[in-house]
Amino acid sequence: MADLQEIIAEPPGIGEVLDVAGLFTRAAPIEMEIGCGKGGFLLRRAREHPQRNYFAIEWASKYYTYAADRFRRWGLDNVRLMRTDARHLMTHQFPNAVLSVLHVYHPDPWPKKRHHKRRLFNAEFVDAAVGALIPGARWAVQTDHAEYAEIIQGLLLNHPQLEPMEFDDPEFGTTDERTETNFEVKYLRQGRHIYRLAVRKRR
Ligand SMILES: C[S@@+](CC[C@H](N)C(=O)[O-])C[C@H]1O[C@@H](n2cnc3c(N)ncnc32)[C@H](O)[C@@H]1O
């Protein structure tokens, strides 16, 4: 069983930039998931690819605690979990060119107009996240919310450093033995449409 202290990563202090690579015991490509919820997707990815490092961010303490305990029980030494606001971390305290893959699945859509400012995706966040990707890195997003999907698409597809790529790709757990997220399973059972998009940072 892995030690909880090894899995949990503390947010950087005020004014500090997070040493993402330094969170792990060995150098390896880093996949990050923002809003991992109960952590099911990341857990399966990390088990399937022990040679890669996995970094999850979750804000809600209920989900964060659940995911942390799950990662500990599975004894994974290639996973780190941080409880923080991913938008703040990414826009103010994240280093450049460190991520090989960024996963964002079912970000909260905040459907009411007065709550739109709480959404994860805005131009500042997208710029910062593009900076965090290494050239050639993949960024995959999915949501069941049509209006939010359109906004996300506009932000990513109009970004000069991003280009579209196939969402379905066995390397990223998106075909055959598909690595589904908890919300994906729930929404598919309800018959909802899921909007998916994958982009690559230009080399
Ligand atoms: C709808 S759930 C999706 C969970 C998971 N990705 C899935 O597909 O099953 C959205 C998750 O993102 C988390 N979240 C929302 N905004 C966040 C933020 N700014 N920083 C970190 N986590 C956030 C929420 O707490 C929640 O667990």
The ligand as an SDF file (V2000), in Angstrom:
LIG
                    3D

 27 29  0  0  0  0  0  0  0  0999 V2000
  -18.7300   17.1200  -12.9840 C   0  0  0  0  0  0  0  0  0  0  0  0
  -17.3710   16.5950  -12.0340 S   0  0  0  0  0  0  0  0  0  0  0  0
  -16.4650   15.5270  -13.1580 C   0  0  0  0  0  0  0  0  0  0  0  0
  -15.5480   14.5650  -12.4250 C   0  0  0  0  0  0  0  0  0  0  0  0
  -14.7480   13.6320  -13.3580 C   0  0  0  0  0  0  0  0  0  0  0  0
  -13.8630   14.3750  -14.2260 N   0  0  0  0  0  0  0  0  0  0  0  0
  -15.6600   12.7840  -14.1850 C   0  0  0  0  0  0  0  0  0  0  0  0
  -15.7560   12.9830  -15.4040 O   0  0  0  0  0  0  0  0  0  0  0  0
  -16.2780   11.8850  -13.6120 O   0  0  0  0  0  0  0  0  0  0  0  0
  -16.3270   18.0340  -12.0350 C   0  0  0  0  0  0  0  0  0  0  0  0
  -15.2340   17.9210  -10.9990 C   0  0  0  0  0  0  0  0  0  0  0  0
  -14.3190   18.9990  -11.1550 O   0  0  0  0  0  0  0  0  0  0  0  0
  -14.0410   19.5330   -9.8580 C   0  0  0  0  0  0  0  0  0  0  0  0
  -13.6860   20.9420  -10.0670 N   0  0  0  0  0  0  0  0  0  0  0  0
  -14.4920   21.9110  -10.5290 C   0  0  0  0  0  0  0  0  0  0  0  0
  -13.8350   23.0830  -10.6130 N   0  0  0  0  0  0  0  0  0  0  0  0
  -12.5740   22.8370  -10.1870 C   0  0  0  0  0  0  0  0  0  0  0  0
  -11.4300   23.6420  -10.0230 C   0  0  0  0  0  0  0  0  0  0  0  0
  -11.4590   24.9500  -10.3300 N   0  0  0  0  0  0  0  0  0  0  0  0
  -10.3010   23.0680   -9.5730 N   0  0  0  0  0  0  0  0  0  0  0  0
  -10.2780   21.7480   -9.2760 C   0  0  0  0  0  0  0  0  0  0  0  0
  -11.3410   20.9320   -9.3880 N   0  0  0  0  0  0  0  0  0  0  0  0
  -12.4710   21.4670   -9.8380 C   0  0  0  0  0  0  0  0  0  0  0  0
  -15.3150   19.3370   -9.0850 C   0  0  0  0  0  0  0  0  0  0  0  0
  -15.1120   19.3560   -7.6870 O   0  0  0  0  0  0  0  0  0  0  0  0
  -15.7720   17.9770   -9.5810 C   0  0  0  0  0  0  0  0  0  0  0  0
  -15.2150   16.9130   -8.8410 O   0  0  0  0  0  0  0  0  0  0  0  0
  1  2  1  0
  2  3  1  0
  2 10  1  0
  3  4  1  0
  4  5  1  0
  5  6  1  0
  5  7  1  0
  7  8  2  0
  7  9  1  0
 10 11  1  0
 11 12  1  0
 11 26  1  0
 12 13  1  0
 13 14  1  0
 13 24  1  0
 14 15  1  0
 14 23  1  0
 15 16  2  0
 16 17  1  0
 17 18  1  0
 17 23  2  0
 18 19  1  0
 18 20  2  0
 20 21  1  0
 21 22  2  0
 22 23  1  0
 24 25  1  0
 24 26  1  0
 26 27  1  0
M  CHG  2   2   1   9  -1
M  END
$$$$
